[in-house]
Amino acid sequence: MAHHFSPIKFDDKGHIRDSVFSILRNAILDKKLEPGQRLVERIIAEQLGISRTPVREAIHKLVLERLVTHIPRKGVVVSGFTKADIVEILVIRTSLEALICGIAASKIRPRELARLEALSMQISDEHRKGNLKKSNQLNDKFHEIIYRAAESPRVYDFLNTLHEYITKFTQVAYSKPGRPEEVWVEHSAIIEALRRHDSSEAEATGKRHAENSSKAYLEMAF
């Protein structure tokens, strides 16, 4: 296994498996682990300074996400991440984003709307300053508020499983010239639909926002 993982201190022992899963998934998405590479529990556990159990559990989750596969007599191997995989995730994300915006419209509170407006301005400001990492973090918070406002735990959980994918895709999409200005307009449209508690319009604006983000990502990535 070519990639070497540095030892990590886990503050919350109950989340070791999730942390290992995130580390391995990011390594695959960032192509630090290439298709065809083997994942050896013992080696990963030794490098991270943990037991093999959370590594085994994390690898099982990677199998469920189709990022790795078990091959007879070879072990667990990185499957890779194709354009078709990405497009499928983007389609799912678009449907879920539209759905949760529509649900949130009937439940969102004034304080949540105020927070969305403030975040939208902050995201735009950070982009102008060139603080892309900060603006992406604020963008995550913007959508998180909408997700939680919907009070739909199952839809929230589905979106949460895509969170790291969405974050990475969004970072690339935001690098497209003119995309930050488009996002400002799209966020404003979402907020306005939510303020009017117009579920149909909120769903439509949420869908357009996700579709435009997906289009920008694909243009920049391929």
NORVEN-V300862 format. One record per residue. N is the residue number from 1. RES is the residue in one small letter. OMEGA is omega as a letter, one per 40 degrees, with the letter a starting at -180 (none if undefined). NEAR is the number of other ideal C-beta (glycine too) atoms within 10 Angstrom. D_LAST is the distance of its C-alpha to the last C-alpha in Angstrom with 2 decimals. Layout:
BEGIN
N,RES,OMEGA,NEAR,D_LAST ; N,RES,OMEGA,NEAR,D_LAST
END
This chain:
BEGIN
1,m,a,13,27.49 ; 2,a,a,7,25.94 ; 3,h,a,16,24.86 ; 4,h,i,9,27.96 ; 5,f,i,20,28.49 ; 6,s,i,8,30.91 ; 7,p,a,9,33.92 ; 8,i,i,13,33.62 ; 9,k,i,5,36.48 ; 10,f,a,16,36.29 ; 11,d,a,6,38.48 ; 12,d,a,8,38.47 ; 13,k,a,8,39.35 ; 14,g,a,7,38.62 ; 15,h,a,13,34.89 ; 16,i,a,19,34.41 ; 17,r,a,19,32.61 ; 18,d,i,15,30.14 ; 19,s,i,17,29.57 ; 20,v,i,26,29.03 ; 21,f,a,22,26.65 ; 22,s,i,15,24.56 ; 23,i,a,16,24.68 ; 24,l,a,25,23.62 ; 25,r,i,20,20.84 ; 26,n,i,13,19.35 ; 27,a,i,19,19.77 ; 28,i,a,22,17.79 ; 29,l,i,16,14.92 ; 30,d,i,11,15.01 ; 31,k,i,12,15.23 ; 32,k,i,14,18.75 ; 33,l,a,24,19.89 ; 34,e,i,12,18.19 ; 35,p,i,14,18.34 ; 36,g,i,11,21.90 ; 37,q,i,18,23.49 ; 38,r,i,14,26.70 ; 39,l,a,22,27.60 ; 40,v,a,16,31.31 ; 41,e,a,17,33.12 ; 42,r,a,9,35.85 ; 43,i,i,15,33.71 ; 44,i,a,24,31.45 ; 45,a,i,18,34.64 ; 46,e,a,14,36.36 ; 47,q,a,17,33.56 ; 48,l,i,20,33.32 ; 49,g,a,12,37.10 ; 50,i,i,19,37.49 ; 51,s,a,11,38.92 ; 52,r,a,15,37.10 ; 53,t,i,13,37.55 ; 54,p,i,22,34.82 ; 55,v,i,27,32.41 ; 56,r,a,15,33.39 ; 57,e,i,14,32.92 ; 58,a,i,23,29.47 ; 59,i,i,24,28.38 ; 60,h,i,13,29.82 ; 61,k,i,18,27.61 ; 62,l,i,20,24.53 ; 63,v,a,14,25.77 ; 64,l,i,10,26.07 ; 65,e,i,17,22.44 ; 66,r,i,12,21.54 ; 67,l,i,23,19.98 ; 68,v,i,26,22.85 ; 69,t,i,13,25.33 ; 70,h,i,10,28.91 ; 71,i,a,12,29.55 ; 72,p,i,5,33.26 ; 73,r,i,4,34.84 ; 74,k,i,10,31.68 ; 75,g,a,13,31.22 ; 76,v,a,19,28.26 ; 77,v,i,16,24.94 ; 78,v,a,21,21.41 ; 79,s,a,18,19.54 ; 80,g,a,17,15.99 ; 81,f,a,19,13.26 ; 82,t,i,10,11.08 ; 83,k,i,10,8.47 ; 84,a,i,8,11.81 ; 85,d,a,15,13.42 ; 86,i,a,19,11.13 ; 87,v,i,13,11.61 ; 88,e,i,12,15.26 ; 89,i,i,18,15.72 ; 90,l,i,21,14.37 ; 91,v,i,13,16.82 ; 92,i,a,15,19.56 ; 93,r,a,22,19.05 ; 94,t,a,19,19.35 ; 95,s,a,13,22.52 ; 96,l,i,20,24.05 ; 97,e,i,28,23.42 ; 98,a,a,20,25.11 ; 99,l,a,18,27.89 ; 100,i,i,24,28.74 ; 101,c,i,28,28.81 ; 102,g,i,22,31.21 ; 103,i,a,21,33.37 ; 104,a,a,27,33.46 ; 105,a,a,25,34.76 ; 106,s,a,14,38.11 ; 107,k,a,15,38.59 ; 108,i,a,23,37.19 ; 109,r,a,9,39.87 ; 110,p,a,8,40.62 ; 111,r,i,9,39.96 ; 112,e,i,16,36.46 ; 113,l,i,16,35.77 ; 114,a,i,11,37.13 ; 115,r,i,15,34.88 ; 116,l,i,23,31.77 ; 117,e,i,14,32.91 ; 118,a,i,12,33.51 ; 119,l,i,20,30.16 ; 120,s,i,20,28.34 ; 121,m,i,14,30.23 ; 122,q,i,16,29.64 ; 123,i,i,23,25.85 ; 124,s,i,18,25.99 ; 125,d,a,13,28.44 ; 126,e,i,19,26.49 ; 127,h,a,21,23.41 ; 128,r,i,10,25.79 ; 129,k,a,10,27.17 ; 130,g,i,8,23.84 ; 131,n,a,13,24.45 ; 132,l,i,14,20.98 ; 133,k,a,9,22.08 ; 134,k,a,15,25.13 ; 135,s,i,23,23.50 ; 136,n,i,17,21.13 ; 137,q,i,14,24.29 ; 138,l,i,20,26.08 ; 139,n,i,24,23.36 ; 140,d,a,15,23.87 ; 141,k,i,13,27.59 ; 142,f,a,20,27.22 ; 143,h,i,24,25.72 ; 144,e,i,15,28.10 ; 145,i,i,19,31.03 ; 146,i,a,23,30.01 ; 147,y,a,22,29.49 ; 148,r,i,16,32.93 ; 149,a,a,22,34.60 ; 150,a,i,21,33.89 ; 151,e,i,13,36.12 ; 152,s,a,17,34.38 ; 153,p,a,11,34.07 ; 154,r,i,7,32.44 ; 155,v,i,17,29.57 ; 156,y,a,16,29.32 ; 157,d,i,10,29.19 ; 158,f,i,16,26.41 ; 159,l,a,22,24.29 ; 160,n,i,13,25.37 ; 161,t,a,14,24.02 ; 162,l,a,17,20.50 ; 163,h,a,15,21.23 ; 164,e,i,14,19.45 ; 165,y,a,19,16.22 ; 166,i,a,24,16.60 ; 167,t,a,14,17.53 ; 168,k,i,17,14.54 ; 169,f,a,23,12.11 ; 170,t,i,22,14.48 ; 171,q,i,16,14.58 ; 172,v,a,16,10.95 ; 173,a,a,23,11.53 ; 174,y,a,21,14.76 ; 175,s,i,14,13.39 ; 176,k,i,16,12.41 ; 177,p,i,8,15.55 ; 178,g,a,8,18.03 ; 179,r,i,22,16.61 ; 180,p,i,18,19.64 ; 181,e,i,11,22.03 ; 182,e,a,16,20.55 ; 183,v,i,24,20.94 ; 184,w,a,15,24.55 ; 185,v,a,11,25.30 ; 186,e,i,20,23.77 ; 187,h,i,22,25.64 ; 188,s,i,16,28.76 ; 189,a,i,17,28.58 ; 190,i,a,26,28.29 ; 191,i,a,21,31.22 ; 192,e,i,14,33.31 ; 193,a,i,22,32.88 ; 194,l,i,27,33.82 ; 195,r,a,15,36.79 ; 196,r,a,11,38.10 ; 197,h,i,13,37.66 ; 198,d,a,16,36.00 ; 199,s,a,17,34.20 ; 200,s,a,10,32.83 ; 201,e,i,18,31.36 ; 202,a,i,28,30.08 ; 203,e,a,20,28.24 ; 204,a,a,17,26.79 ; 205,t,i,25,25.71 ; 206,g,i,27,24.24 ; 207,k,i,17,22.21 ; 208,r,a,16,20.99 ; 209,h,a,22,20.06 ; 210,a,i,22,18.01 ; 211,e,i,17,16.34 ; 212,n,i,18,15.50 ; 213,s,i,26,14.21 ; 214,s,a,22,11.92 ; 215,k,i,14,10.71 ; 216,a,i,22,10.26 ; 217,y,a,23,8.37 ; 218,l,i,16,5.76 ; 219,e,a,12,5.87 ; 220,m,a,16,5.90 ; 221,a,a,13,3.81 ; 222,f,none,8,0.00
END
